[in-house]
Amino acid sequence: MASVRYVAETFTQLQEDRHFADYNLTRDLDPIDALAQVKSAERVFQLWPRIRADQITQEYLVSLVVRR
């Protein structure tokens, strides 16, 4: 469960960070922050193949589609 939570939270955070970087020009991007985001994405890509077929992962994905 912790792995699914990590992937979901990291994906959400990376998506928010990308949106900020694309549309908010009030602040320069920090290269150290960018590198940390890349490392987070790499970790998700390493973790995903190990958890994608788990029952809890499948239930979570279905809940994203059918929730109100």
C-alpha positions as CSV (number, residue, x, y, z in Angstrom):
1,M,0.0,0.0,0.0
2,A,2.8,2.4,0.8
3,S,4.2,2.0,-2.7
4,V,0.9,2.8,-4.3
5,R,0.6,5.8,-2.1
6,Y,4.1,6.9,-3.0
7,V,3.5,6.6,-6.7
8,A,0.1,8.4,-6.5
9,E,1.4,11.3,-4.4
10,T,4.6,11.7,-6.4
11,F,2.7,11.7,-9.7
12,T,0.3,14.3,-8.3
13,Q,3.2,16.5,-7.0
14,L,5.1,16.2,-10.3
15,Q,2.0,17.1,-12.2
16,E,1.5,20.2,-10.1
17,D,5.1,21.2,-10.4
18,R,5.0,20.9,-14.1
19,H,1.9,23.0,-14.3
20,F,3.6,25.6,-12.2
21,A,6.7,25.6,-14.3
22,D,4.7,25.9,-17.5
23,Y,2.4,28.7,-16.5
24,N,3.8,30.6,-13.6
25,L,6.5,32.9,-14.7
26,T,6.8,34.8,-11.4
27,R,9.8,32.7,-10.2
28,D,12.8,31.2,-11.8
29,L,13.1,27.4,-11.7
30,D,15.7,26.0,-9.3
31,P,18.0,23.4,-10.9
32,I,18.3,21.6,-7.6
33,D,14.5,21.3,-7.4
34,A,14.4,20.2,-11.0
35,L,16.9,17.4,-10.3
36,A,15.0,16.3,-7.3
37,Q,11.8,16.0,-9.4
38,V,13.7,14.0,-12.0
39,K,14.9,11.6,-9.4
40,S,11.4,11.3,-8.0
41,A,10.1,10.4,-11.5
42,E,12.9,7.9,-12.0
43,R,11.9,6.2,-8.7
44,V,8.3,6.0,-9.8
45,F,9.3,4.4,-13.1
46,Q,11.4,1.9,-11.2
47,L,8.6,1.1,-8.7
48,W,5.6,0.9,-11.1
49,P,6.5,-2.4,-12.9
50,R,6.7,-4.1,-9.5
51,I,3.3,-2.9,-8.2
52,R,1.1,-2.4,-11.3
53,A,-0.4,-5.8,-11.2
54,D,-1.1,-5.8,-7.4
55,Q,-4.7,-6.0,-6.4
56,I,-4.6,-2.8,-4.4
57,T,-3.0,-0.9,-7.3
58,Q,-5.8,-2.1,-9.6
59,E,-8.5,-1.1,-7.2
60,Y,-6.9,2.3,-6.8
61,L,-6.8,2.8,-10.6
62,V,-10.4,1.8,-10.9
63,S,-11.4,4.1,-8.1
64,L,-9.9,7.0,-10.1
65,V,-12.1,6.2,-13.0
66,V,-15.4,5.5,-11.3
67,R,-15.3,7.9,-8.3
68,R,-17.8,10.8,-8.3
